[in-house]
Amino acid sequence: MGIVKLLSAAAIAAATMTGTAFAEYPEQTITIIVPWSAGGGTDAAARTIGTILERDLGQKVSVINRTGGSGVVGHSAIAAAKPDGYTLGLITSEINMMHWMGLTELTHEAYAPLAMMNEDPAGVHVAATSPWNDLGAMVEDIRANPGKFKGTGTGIGGSWHLALAGLLNELDISADALPWIPSKGAATGLLDIVAGGAHVAPVSLPEAAALAEAGKLKTLAIMSNQRAENFPDVPTVEQAIGVPWSQGVWRGMVVPKGVDEAIVEKLSAAMEKIYKDPEYADFMQKRGFGLRYMGSAEFGEFLGEEDASMGVVLKAIGLAKQ
């Protein structure tokens, strides 16, 4: 009986110590890995998240950039980190493209999701002089004249390319019906639209805002399940043509798979608090980033659904390697 009591006392002590350890987390510097270059949008978002997290948790937060391999290096570094809760990562939508394109075997399943912190849906932008005044007219023109019109706004296989290719695929229109002109980015692509070198650019609304305000572009729809607060006059794809298609770029906080659930829950709660912080909202709005939040469970479901969707689109345009 004495031994039993002694073991019970030890178990209670161990449980108490474990609970205390979780209650005291974090006890050292936290690192956030960013898979993209310093000074970019993802880096800036991570540093803002880190600043608020440092204040809320009472420990220093360090942001490091691990670039290379079209995002593979940094995303892999997050997954390979020690699962102790002291290494976080700000992953981006590329995680659901890279493995389909044969760049890596890494998938979203290597992480424990904390929260989606941002999303910028694709908009459908055309020149102000375009005869298309609504998305339906554009779609039917592309369907009736395959190869006549061209899209642009990113490289082949980039997020914006996949957004438009996915919409066409959803409408049973071959990706070949709208040849893609690679560009160095949204700004270059939009200027090409204005100059008449291409006909449609499916980039984010903030990226097109200046040219739209100058009367050089018109936006036919947004690839989201709801209208953008800053652009309330732009209909969603579903509102425009009855097809519930949404696609864009996003950023989300994760930790490596294997981190203790108590720590994951604490960090997830911290992310929700950061998202609701006026400092974070002000930063995102000034940078023109879209605000969208998903908690741990919802973000996890989203990752799986988008991964499958990206596979379908990449196969449809012949870029999938598996």
N, C-alpha and C positions, 0 to 999 in steps of 0.2 A: 504493500500500500504506500509505503514511504517513497519507493521508487516511482510509482505512478504519480504521486503528488509532485515529486521533484521534476518529472518529465513535463507534467502539466504546467508547472510554474515556468519552466524553460520555454515551453511553447508560447505561453502568454507573453513572456518577456521578448521573445523573438518577434512575435506579431506586433508588439508595441513599438519595438525598435524599427521594424519595417515601416509601420505607419508613420512614425516620426520622420524617417528618412524621406518618405514621399512628401510629408508635410513641409520639410525643409528644402525640398527641391525648388530652385537650383542652388547649388553651393559653390559653383564655379562659373567661369566665363562660358557663354553660349555662342556658338558659331552658326551663322547663316551662310550657306553656300549659294552663290548665284551662278548659273551656267552661262551667263552672257557678260559682255565687257562692262568695265566701270564707266559710268557716265550715261549709260543707256537707260531706257525706261524701266526695265526689270531691276537693274541695279538701284536706281533711285527709289523704286517702290520698296525694295528690300531694306534699304537704309532707313527709310521712314518707319517701316514696321519695326526694325531693330531699335530705333531710338525710343519708340513708345514701349516696346517690350522690356527694354532695359529699365525704364522708369517703373513699370508695373511689377516686375519680378525682383527688382533690387540687385540685379547682377549685370556685369558688363556684357554687352552683345557685340560681337565682332562680325563684320561682313567681309567675305572673301570671294573673289571672282575666279572661277575655274572654267576657262574658255577653251574652245577648240572642238573640232569634229562636228560642226553644225549643232552644237548643244550636247553632243554625246559625252564629252569629257566631264562637264559639270554635273549632268544628271547622273552619271555613273558614280561620281565622287560622293554624291548624297547617299545613294543606295549602299555604297561600300563603307560608309562611316560606322563607327562603333554605335550600336543601338542603345545608348545610355541616356538619350534625351538632351545631350549637349551639342548635337549637330542637327540643325534644321536645314531645310532647303526651300527655295522658291522655284518651283518647277513651272514650266510653261507648256502651251499646247503642243509643242514639238514632241513631247514624250509619247504622244499617241500617233506620231507619224514615222519617227526614226526607225523603229523596228520593222514596220511594213516595207520601208524602202531599203532594207538590208544594211543599214548603217550600224546596227547594234542588236543584241538579243534582249536588251533591257526593255522592260515595260513598266507601266504604272503599278503593277502588282508588287514591285520591289519596295514600295513605300506604305507607310501608315498615313492616310490623309488627315490633315488638321482642319483646313478650311480653304475654300476658294475665296480670294480677296479682290478679284477684279475680272471683268470681262468686257471686251470691246467687240461687239457684233459687226459683221461686215455690212456695209451699205452697198447699194447698187447705184453707181454714179455714171452719168452720161454727160456729154457736152450740152451746154445751154442751147446750141443750135440743132441738137438731135431731133429727129421727127418723133422719137418716142417720148410720150408724156406720162406713160404709166408702165408698170412692169409687164402687164399682160401683152401690150403691144410689142414690147421688146422680145419677149419669149416667142411669140408667134412669128415674128420676123426672122428670128434665128432658126426656128423650126422650118420655115418655108424656104430659107435661103442658106443652107448649110455651107460654111466656109467663107461666106461673104463678109461677115463681121468678125472683129477681133477683140479679145480681152487683154488686159494688162494690169500691173500694179505690184508685182513681185516676181521672183524667179519661178521657174517651172517646179511644181510640187510645193510651193510656199503656201502659207495659210490662206491667203486671199485667192490664190488659184484654186485650191481645193474647195473653198467655200462656194465659188460659182460653178465649178465642175460638179459638185455635189447636188446643187440645185437643179442643174440640167439633167443629171442622172435621175433625180427624183421625178422629173417630168418626162422620162423616157426619151430624152434628147441626147444623142451621142456627143461626147466631149469634143470630137472632131468637128462638130458643127460650129464651134466657136474657137478657132485657133488662138493660142496664147502667145503673146509677145513678151518675153522675159524683160523685166526692168530691175533696176537696182533698189527699188523701193516704191512706196506709195506716191511720194512727191513726184518722182520721175514719171511714173505711170500716169498720174493725173494730168501732168503737163502734156503728155502724149495724147491724151483724150482731147484736151482743149485744142491742140494743134491739128487734130484729125488723123493722127497716125494709128489710133485704135478707137474703139467705140464704147467700151464699158470697162469700168474699174471697180471691182468689189472690195474696196478698202473701208476702214472705219470712218464713221461720220466726222469725228474730230479732225482726222487727217485731211478731209475734203472741205472742211468748214470755210477756210479762208477763200478758196476759189468759188465756193457756192455763194458766199456773201458778196463776192465781187461780180456775181452774175455770169460766171464762166461755166458753172456746172449746175446740173439739177439732179436731185437724188430721188430715185423712183421707189425705193423700199429699203427696209432694214431687216437683216436676217436674224431676227430675235423673236421671242414669244411675247414681247411687249414693246410698245413704243418707247423711244429714248426720251427721258425727261427734258434734255436740252434741245431736242429736235421733235417736238410733239406733232408737227404736221407731216412727218414721214411715216407712212403706213408700214406695218410688218408685211412680210411676204405672204402670210396667211390672209391678212386683210386685203392684200392686193390681188392675189390669184387663188386663194383658197387652199394653198398647200402649206402645212405647218413646218416649214424648214427654217432652222436656226443654225448659225455657224459663225465663229469668230475666233479671236485669240483671247487667252485668259492666263491668269497667274494664280498659283495656289501654294499654300504652305504645307509641307510634309516633313516627316522624319523617316529614317530607315525602318523597314519592317523589323519587328522584334522589340521595339521600345515598350517598356511596361505600360499597361493600359492606364494605370493611375496617372502616369506622367503625360500620356497622350491626351487624357481628358483635361488635365490642367492646362496644357498648351493650347488645346482646342478652345477652351473657355477664354484664354488670354487673347486668341486671335479674334474671337467675337467681340471682345472688349475693345481691341484695337480698331476693328472695322467701324465700331460705333463712336470712336473718338473723333471729335470735330477736327483735330489736327490732321488725322488721316484723310477724312473726307475733303478737307480744304486742299491738301496736297494733290489728291487724285483729280479734283475738279480743275485746279490750276494747270495741271499737266494734260488735261483733256482726256483722262482715262475714265472708262466706264466703271461705275460702282455696282458690283454684284457679289453677294455673299452666299456661301453654302457651308453648312456645318460639316463635321467629319463624316457622318454617315451618308448624307446627301451628296457630298463631294465624291465620296468613294463610288457611289452608284453612277454618278455623272462620268467619272473616268472610264468605267467599264463600257458604258453606252457609247461614248464618243470614240473610244478605241475601235469598237466594232464598226461604227459609222465611217471612220477614216479608212479602215480596211476596204470597205465597199467602194469608196470613192477612188482610192489609189489603184485598185484593181480595174475599175472602169476606165481610167485614163492611162493604164499600162505602166504605172510606176511601182506597183507592188512587186516585191522580190520573193514573196512566199504565198 
